[in-house]
Amino acid sequence: MKKQELIHLHGLLAEVRKHHEARTGTSVEYESYESLGVRPTSIHKSKTDHKAAVFALADGITADMRHSEETETVPAAAD
């Protein structure tokens, strides 16, 4: 994958994060992502930096979605 494609994917994942936070009404902490200091607008950062950011952001989003699914209450079935 080219650097430009990684930056685009990084931007898309950042939008998914915003959408997920808006949908759930929470602000999720992504410590491993935040510690990298790489944003989709950081075009001066290396391809490797963006790749690490994409993986960290994707891991954080999926972990939070998994946690949200596990803690959702399932309505009782009507008999």
N, C-alpha and C positions, 0 to 999 in steps of 0.2 A: 504494500500500500504506500502510496506517495504521501509526502508530508502534507500537501494541500488537502488530500482526502482525509487524513487523520485530523486535521484542524476542523474540517467540515463535520466529521463524526463527533468530535469533541463538542462543537457547538450544538449539534442535535441532542446529544446526551445532556447538556446543560439545560436545554429547553424541556426535555423529559423530566429532569429533576424539578424544575419550576412547576411544571404541570402536576407532578405527583404531590409536591408539597401543597399546592393550591387545592388539589382534590381531597387530600387527607386533612388539611387544615393544620399541618404541623411543619415545623422547620427542623429538618433532619441534619445532624452533624455528620460530616464526612471528613473525619480527621486525616485519614491517609491521603485523600484528595487535596484537602486544604493545605497540608504540610508541603506538598510539591510546589506550590506557588505558581502553577501553570494554569492559565485561563484560555478559553478559545480565542481570545483576542491577542494572546501572547505569541504573535507570529515570529518573533525573533528567537523563540525557544527552539530547541532541536526537535527533530522527528522523534527521537527516543524519549524526550521529555513529554511530548504530546501523547505518545503511545502509553507511557506509564500513567498519565492523567486519565486517558480513556479507560484503561483497565480499572483504575481505582474508583472512578466515578461510576462505571457500570457495576462494579462489585457493591458499592454503597447503595445504589438504587435497588438492585435486586435483593440485597439483604433486607432493606427496609420494606420492600413490597412483600417479601416472604414473612417478615415479622407482622406486618399489617394483616395479612391473610390469616395468620395463626391466631391473632388476638380478636378478630372479628367475631361477633356473636352470630350464631346461625339461628334463624327463627325456627320455632318448633313447627313441625308439620301438622296441618289440620287433619283431623280424622273424620 
